[in-house]
Amino acid sequence: MSKNNNRRKVLAVLAGGLVLGVGAAVTLAAWNDSEFATGTFTAGSFDLEGSITSGTTGFANHNTAGTAQALSFTLPAGVVNNMSPGQTVYAPFWVRLAANTTSDATVIPAAITAGTGGNEANMSYSISVIGVAETCNQTTAAAGTTIATGSTLSALTGAASTALVKGSPTTAAGTAIQMCFAVTAGNQASLVQGASATATWRFEATSTN
């Protein structure tokens, strides 16, 4: 092999080395970019209120047993304070979602607490949902949808929920429903003369959306 050929090979190797050297020395700068997203989350409002007046007036909050609304039992007049065996008295109670409520709901009789008057075990009751403008009495209670019963004033059976529709979140309350309470005195053998009976019902509303 001639010296010229060897020289060309050496130059070719050197040239290749130069090319590799240049390639190793050139590096691209890293390009960085970021995107940010933020969200604000505000809880809705939820408020159940009740009335013994009508489906449109007299509503207020009764959030504790101590502030429970006293039901006004009638028919026949005066019987609630002088009940005879087997006699039944009736009382209406309307509930609705307040104007600041932001979601629909269901409401259900959740608990009943009996007092210590002496006849709590000798009274039975039922709660029926009737038309919002109907009179709560024997006829409408029988025709309504029963959502709870109790063989005593400390029992709660067959509890069923009822839908409540919200109104405007800022200007109007939701549509009310009327619950008709029917309380019946026990028979002559069980009813204690002169003894009273008290009960406090708790209704629980749960948002549905």
C-alpha positions as CSV (number, residue, x, y, z in Angstrom):
1,M,0.0,0.0,0.0
2,S,1.4,3.4,-0.9
3,K,2.0,6.2,1.5
4,N,-0.5,8.3,-0.2
5,N,-3.3,5.8,0.3
6,N,-2.5,5.5,4.0
7,R,-2.6,9.3,4.3
8,R,-6.0,9.4,2.7
9,K,-7.3,6.8,5.1
10,V,-5.9,8.7,8.1
11,L,-7.5,11.9,6.8
12,A,-10.8,10.1,6.2
13,V,-10.7,8.9,9.8
14,L,-9.9,12.3,11.1
15,A,-12.6,13.8,9.1
16,G,-15.1,11.3,10.5
17,G,-13.9,12.1,13.9
18,L,-14.4,15.8,13.3
19,V,-17.9,15.2,12.1
20,L,-18.7,13.1,15.2
21,G,-17.2,15.7,17.4
22,V,-19.3,18.4,15.9
23,G,-22.5,16.3,16.3
24,A,-21.8,15.6,20.0
25,A,-21.2,19.3,20.7
26,V,-24.5,20.5,19.3
27,T,-27.5,20.1,21.7
28,L,-30.9,21.7,21.3
29,A,-32.2,23.9,24.1
30,A,-35.2,22.4,26.1
31,W,-38.5,24.2,25.4
32,N,-40.8,24.4,28.4
33,D,-44.5,25.5,28.5
34,S,-47.2,25.4,31.3
35,E,-50.9,25.5,31.4
36,F,-52.9,26.4,34.6
37,A,-56.5,25.8,35.5
38,T,-58.4,27.0,38.5
39,G,-61.9,26.4,39.9
40,T,-64.0,27.9,42.6
41,F,-66.5,25.7,44.4
42,T,-69.4,27.0,46.5
43,A,-71.8,24.7,48.4
44,G,-75.5,25.1,47.7
45,S,-78.1,26.0,50.3
46,F,-80.6,23.6,51.7
47,D,-83.4,24.5,54.1
48,L,-86.6,22.6,55.1
49,E,-89.4,24.6,56.8
50,G,-92.8,23.7,58.2
51,S,-96.2,25.3,58.9
52,I,-99.5,24.4,60.6
53,T,-101.3,27.3,58.9
54,S,-101.5,26.5,55.1
55,G,-99.4,25.5,52.1
56,T,-98.3,29.1,51.5
57,T,-98.2,30.9,54.9
58,G,-96.9,30.5,58.4
59,F,-93.7,28.7,57.5
60,A,-90.7,28.7,59.9
61,N,-87.8,26.6,60.9
62,H,-88.2,24.0,63.7
63,N,-84.7,22.5,63.7
64,T,-84.7,20.9,67.2
65,A,-87.0,19.0,69.4
66,G,-87.1,22.1,71.7
67,T,-88.4,24.3,68.9
68,A,-90.8,21.7,67.5
69,Q,-94.1,23.1,66.0
70,A,-97.1,22.1,68.2
71,L,-99.6,20.4,66.0
72,S,-103.2,21.7,66.2
73,F,-105.4,18.6,66.5
74,T,-109.1,19.0,65.8
75,L,-112.3,17.2,65.0
76,P,-114.4,17.0,67.0
77,A,-113.8,20.1,69.0
78,G,-112.1,19.7,72.4
79,V,-111.5,16.0,71.9
80,V,-107.8,16.3,71.9
81,N,-107.9,17.2,75.6
82,N,-110.8,14.8,76.5
83,M,-110.3,11.8,74.2
84,S,-112.5,8.7,74.6
85,P,-111.4,5.1,73.8
86,G,-111.2,4.6,70.0
87,Q,-111.6,8.3,69.2
88,T,-109.3,9.8,66.5
89,V,-108.1,13.4,66.2
90,Y,-106.5,15.0,63.1
91,A,-103.9,17.7,62.5
92,P,-102.3,19.2,59.4
93,F,-98.6,19.9,58.8
94,W,-97.1,21.4,55.7
95,V,-93.5,21.2,54.7
96,R,-91.5,22.8,51.8
97,L,-88.1,23.8,50.7
98,A,-87.2,27.4,51.6
99,A,-86.5,30.0,48.9
100,N,-82.7,29.8,49.3
101,T,-82.6,26.0,48.6
102,T,-80.6,25.0,45.5
103,S,-81.6,21.4,45.0
104,D,-84.7,19.2,45.0
105,A,-85.1,16.7,47.9
106,T,-87.1,13.9,49.5
107,V,-88.5,14.1,53.0
108,I,-89.2,11.1,55.3
109,P,-90.5,10.6,58.8
110,A,-87.2,9.7,60.5
111,A,-88.0,9.3,64.2
112,I,-90.6,9.7,66.9
113,T,-90.0,10.4,70.5
114,A,-92.7,9.8,73.1
115,G,-93.1,11.8,76.3
116,T,-94.0,10.6,79.8
117,G,-97.6,11.6,80.1
118,G,-98.8,8.0,80.8
119,N,-100.9,7.2,77.6
120,E,-98.1,7.1,75.0
121,A,-98.3,3.4,74.8
122,N,-102.1,3.6,74.5
123,M,-102.2,5.8,71.4
124,S,-101.6,4.9,67.8
125,Y,-101.1,7.2,64.8
126,S,-100.7,7.4,61.0
127,I,-99.3,10.1,58.8
128,S,-100.7,10.6,55.3
129,V,-99.8,12.9,52.4
130,I,-102.9,14.6,51.1
131,G,-103.6,17.5,48.7
132,V,-101.9,20.7,49.7
133,A,-105.3,22.6,50.0
134,E,-107.4,19.8,51.4
135,T,-108.8,19.7,54.9
136,C,-107.0,17.1,57.1
137,N,-109.8,14.8,58.3
138,Q,-110.9,11.2,58.3
139,T,-111.9,11.2,54.6
140,T,-108.7,12.8,53.2
141,A,-106.5,10.8,55.6
142,A,-108.0,7.6,54.3
143,A,-107.6,8.6,50.7
144,G,-104.1,10.0,51.1
145,T,-100.8,8.2,50.8
146,T,-99.7,6.8,54.1
147,I,-96.0,7.5,54.8
148,A,-95.7,6.3,58.4
149,T,-97.7,4.5,61.2
150,G,-97.2,3.6,64.8
151,S,-99.0,1.2,67.1
152,T,-97.8,3.5,69.9
153,L,-96.4,7.0,70.1
154,S,-92.9,5.6,70.3
155,A,-93.1,3.3,67.3
156,L,-92.4,4.2,63.7
157,T,-93.1,1.7,60.9
158,G,-93.5,1.8,57.2
159,A,-91.7,5.1,56.8
160,A,-91.7,6.3,53.1
161,S,-90.2,9.3,51.5
162,T,-92.0,12.0,49.5
163,A,-90.5,14.3,46.9
164,L,-90.0,18.0,47.5
165,V,-89.4,20.4,44.6
166,K,-87.3,23.4,45.0
167,G,-88.4,26.9,44.0
168,S,-86.3,29.8,42.9
169,P,-83.0,29.8,44.8
170,T,-83.5,33.5,45.7
171,T,-87.1,34.5,45.3
172,A,-89.6,31.7,45.8
173,A,-90.0,28.7,48.1
174,G,-90.7,25.2,46.7
175,T,-94.1,23.6,46.4
176,A,-95.4,22.5,49.8
177,I,-96.8,19.1,50.6
178,Q,-99.4,18.5,53.4
179,M,-99.1,15.8,55.9
180,C,-102.3,14.7,57.8
181,F,-101.7,13.3,61.3
182,A,-104.3,11.0,62.7
183,V,-104.0,9.9,66.4
184,T,-106.3,7.3,67.8
185,A,-106.9,6.6,71.5
186,G,-106.7,3.0,72.7
187,N,-109.5,0.8,73.8
188,Q,-111.3,1.1,77.1
189,A,-109.2,-1.5,78.7
190,S,-105.9,0.2,77.9
191,L,-106.6,3.9,78.0
192,V,-105.6,5.5,81.3
193,Q,-108.2,7.9,82.5
194,G,-107.0,11.5,82.9
195,A,-103.4,10.7,81.7
196,S,-102.0,12.6,78.7
197,A,-99.7,11.6,75.9
198,T,-97.1,13.5,74.0
199,A,-95.0,12.7,70.9
200,T,-92.4,14.6,68.8
201,W,-91.9,13.5,65.2
202,R,-88.7,14.3,63.3
203,F,-88.7,14.7,59.5
204,E,-85.5,14.4,57.6
205,A,-85.0,16.0,54.1
206,T,-82.2,14.8,51.8
207,S,-81.2,16.6,48.6
208,T,-81.5,14.6,45.4
209,N,-79.3,16.6,43.0
